[in-house]
């Protein structure tokens, strides 16, 4: 089964200066473990919303909105694409990802199985 893990956070609640050196060390170790286990297919953080664009469609009309998206309290800050044997295994890896961040981070992940997977 493949799962997309969407990393959600409120940028105004993130620690000043972003991830510290210890978090990066711990995250690199977890990514290495996930890669060796054959679970991690891809992962990346996303560029700031200031560099993003949203395309919205309503009533058949499209509107292009340049970032930053100040009306958004919560943004998707990154993702992981996992290959796991079960939903429970995907949730466990996502939980480990969250634990690496520590208590100073207000962060959540959404774990979604890709359609067509059993």
C-alpha positions as CSV (number, residue, x, y, z in Angstrom):
1,X,0.0,0.0,0.0
2,X,1.1,3.5,-0.7
3,X,0.3,6.4,1.6
4,X,0.7,10.1,1.2
5,X,1.5,11.8,4.5
6,X,0.7,15.5,4.4
7,X,2.6,17.6,7.0
8,X,0.4,20.4,8.3
9,X,1.5,23.3,10.5
10,X,0.7,26.8,11.5
11,X,3.7,28.8,10.4
12,X,3.0,31.5,13.1
13,X,3.3,28.7,15.8
14,X,6.5,27.2,14.4
15,X,9.7,27.8,16.5
16,X,11.5,31.0,15.4
17,X,14.2,30.1,12.9
18,X,12.6,26.8,11.9
19,X,14.1,23.4,12.5
20,X,17.2,23.4,14.7
21,X,20.4,21.3,14.2
22,X,19.2,18.5,16.5
23,X,15.9,18.2,14.7
24,X,17.7,18.0,11.4
25,X,20.0,15.3,12.7
26,X,17.2,13.3,14.1
27,X,15.1,13.7,10.9
28,X,18.0,12.6,8.7
29,X,18.4,9.5,10.9
30,X,14.7,8.7,10.6
31,X,14.7,9.2,6.9
32,X,17.7,6.9,6.6
33,X,16.0,4.3,8.7
34,X,12.8,4.6,6.6
35,X,14.8,4.3,3.3
36,X,16.7,1.2,4.5
37,X,13.4,-0.3,5.6
38,X,12.1,0.3,2.0
39,X,9.2,2.3,3.4
40,X,10.1,5.8,2.2
41,X,9.5,6.4,-1.5
42,X,9.8,10.2,-1.5
43,X,9.8,13.1,0.9
44,X,10.3,16.9,0.7
45,X,9.5,20.1,2.4
46,X,7.6,22.7,0.4
47,X,8.9,26.2,-0.4
48,X,7.2,29.1,1.5
49,X,3.7,30.1,0.6
50,X,5.1,33.5,-0.6
51,X,6.4,31.5,-3.6
52,X,3.2,29.5,-4.2
53,X,0.2,30.0,-6.4
54,X,-3.3,28.7,-6.0
55,X,-5.7,28.2,-8.9
56,X,-9.3,28.2,-7.8
57,X,-12.4,27.3,-9.8
58,X,-15.9,28.4,-8.9
59,X,-18.9,28.5,-11.2
60,X,-16.7,27.5,-14.1
61,X,-14.4,30.5,-13.7
62,X,-10.8,30.2,-12.7
63,X,-8.9,32.6,-10.5
64,X,-5.1,32.6,-10.0
65,X,-4.0,33.7,-6.5
66,X,-0.4,34.5,-5.8
67,X,1.0,33.7,-2.3
68,X,1.4,34.4,0.5
69,X,-1.9,33.0,1.6
70,X,-2.5,35.1,4.6
71,X,-6.1,33.7,5.1
72,X,-4.6,30.3,5.8
73,X,-4.0,29.5,9.5
74,X,-2.6,26.1,8.5
75,X,-0.5,25.2,5.6
76,X,0.9,22.0,4.1
77,X,4.6,22.3,4.8
78,X,5.8,19.0,3.2
79,X,4.9,15.4,2.4
80,X,6.1,11.8,2.6
81,X,5.2,9.1,0.2
82,X,5.3,5.7,2.0
83,X,5.1,2.1,0.9
84,X,3.7,0.0,3.8
85,X,2.1,-3.3,4.5
86,X,-0.9,-1.7,6.3
87,X,-2.6,1.5,7.3
88,X,-1.4,0.9,10.9
89,X,2.2,0.8,9.7
90,X,1.8,4.0,7.8
91,X,0.4,5.7,11.0
92,X,3.3,4.4,13.1
93,X,5.8,5.9,10.7
94,X,3.9,9.2,10.7
95,X,3.8,9.1,14.5
96,X,7.6,8.7,14.6
97,X,8.0,11.6,12.3
98,X,5.9,13.8,14.6
99,X,7.9,12.6,17.7
100,X,11.1,13.8,16.1
101,X,9.8,17.3,16.2
102,X,9.4,17.5,19.9
103,X,7.0,19.5,22.1
104,X,8.0,23.0,20.7
105,X,6.3,22.2,17.4
106,X,2.5,22.5,16.8
107,X,2.3,20.1,13.9
108,X,0.1,17.3,12.6
109,X,0.1,14.9,9.7
110,X,-2.7,13.5,7.6
111,X,-2.2,10.0,6.4
112,X,-4.1,9.1,3.2
113,X,-3.9,5.8,1.3
114,X,-3.6,6.3,-2.5
115,X,-6.7,5.3,-4.4
116,X,-6.6,2.0,-6.2
117,X,-4.3,0.5,-3.5
118,X,-5.4,-2.4,-1.3
